Amino acid sequence: MPITPQRLALTAATATAVFAALALTAGSGRAQPRTDLVVGMQLEPPHLDPTAGAAGAIKEVTYANLFEPLLRVDGDGRLVPGLAERWSVSEDGLTYRFSLRPHAKFHDGTTADSADVKFTLDRARAADSVNAQKAYFAPIATVETPDPQTVVVTLSRPDGLFLFHMASGDAVIVAPESAATNKQKPVGTGPFRFERWVAGDRVVLARNPDYDGPAPRIDRVSFRFISDPAAQVAALKAGDVDAFTLFSTYEALPEFRNDPAFAVTVGTTEGETILSTNNARKPFDDVRVRRAMAHAIDRGTLIEGVLYGNGVAIGSHFPPHRQGYVDLTGMYPYDPAKARALLAEAGYPNGFDTTLALPPPPYARRGGELVAAMLAEVGIRARIEPMEWAAWLEKVFKGKDYDLTMIAHTEPLDIDIYARPDYYFNYRSARFTALNDELNRTQDQARRDALYGEEQRVLAEDAVNGFLFMLPSVTVQKAGLTGLWVNRPVQANDVTAAAWK
């Protein structure tokens, strides 16, 4: 068939229309928001069972995303429904009744019901429990299951933090069918399910199509583990990660703040960063030595040198943004002369030698070097011992084989750890324990706040640890990403509300 001018014009018009349609389709494709997300983290979790490990990285991956407790803590620190959609507390504070979501299922398809809650709570409080926060479950006397959607927990004594503890990552609900393998193949009830773990690189979660609650707007999230600070910056700039939480390369923040392709948020955490001290080991069993160290540390210089000013000093083990906080930062002002005098009084006029174990986080490595230099100025010669995370957990936290270490305690409202006789500080105080016992029995918030204040003062007076600063929650993320937490009221990278504009 000959190509006439009319046919040529028609063909050109058709081609133009086709190309326009393709362009429109392509444009529409570009306009569609992404449904994947890559979140950078510094530490790789040792496993993925939050009910069987102390490492915060476990909960940062799994909390609210993969596993759910009975209640959940949201980004503002409020208690909201988790696996339980409703709950009530008896007037005497001893009986808690939880009503579970009727259509909740585990990722393997099995029903999540009251029997699973009973299994979880009984397992956590058993004699052979490996739960890092076993003390949370100690007040439980009985767990009853009158029907599949109802759980009744009776306590042996009032516990003013029981609901808060039941909203922690250590209290997520697991099933007897999968509990033994949750470390490597976690099975929860959350809006995301486990897809794969590439050791040394990433954990990938995929949206759970059978979730009975609000569906996430992200189909797949990868948690990438990048320990090197320079590599973290490079990964953000290259687009290999969309957000980096608990970002600690603070010197790079001005560059990201000045780049419209990124957004930087700075919020609060529960991370009291302390110079942890083995109170049972000489010479640290002498309060004068511990007070000398407190006077030897310039917290202002430490915050500038480690956090580039993105931190708040503390004088005890309690966050300034919490109700009940007492400002005790003036109890031990920076005073090297006073520190040397206290050391001489304690029998160490020439100081002494010690070791300072430092886990991997930059705030610990960088901060530990500064602390060691400050201690050296008053005669305390601290040999730095860098440690990988697993070794730190085994030797320092579990084995209590250390002199000094520097770490952020990121569990919320965890001042009660000082009442635990087997905790790694090796601290014993009948006065503090009595206050903590009364706090556990007290429901009135005003009285609870007063007791928190008294506890803070006891810890400061005893100089149990070197109380340094609150770890900030810094996130660097791509512009257009929404729904990530600004503050970090619990250890979590909750991506259930994450979305792209």
ABEGO torsion letter per residue (X at the ends): XBBBAAAAAAAAAAAAAAAAAAAAAAAAAAABBBABBBBBBABBBABABAAABABAAAAAAABGAABBBABBBBAAGBBBBBABABBBBBAAGABBBBBBBAABBBAAGBBBBAAAAAAAAAAAABAABABAAAAAAAABABBBBABAABBBBBBABBBAAAAAAAABAAABBBBAAAAAAAAABBBBABABBBABBBBGABBBBBBBAABABBBBABABBBBBBBABAAAAAAAAAAGABABBBGBABAAAAAAAAABAABBBBBBBBABBBBBBBBAABOAAABAAAAAAAAAABBAAAAAAAAAGGBBBBBABBBBAABBGBBBAAAABBBBAAAAAAAAAAAGBAAEBBBBBBBBABAAAAAAAAAAAAAAAAAGBBBBBBBBBAAAAAAAAAAAGBBABBBBBBABBGAAAAAABAABAAGBBBAAAAAAAAAAAABABAAAAAAAAAAAAAAAAAAGABBBABBBBBBBBBBBGBBGBBABBABBBBBAAABBBX
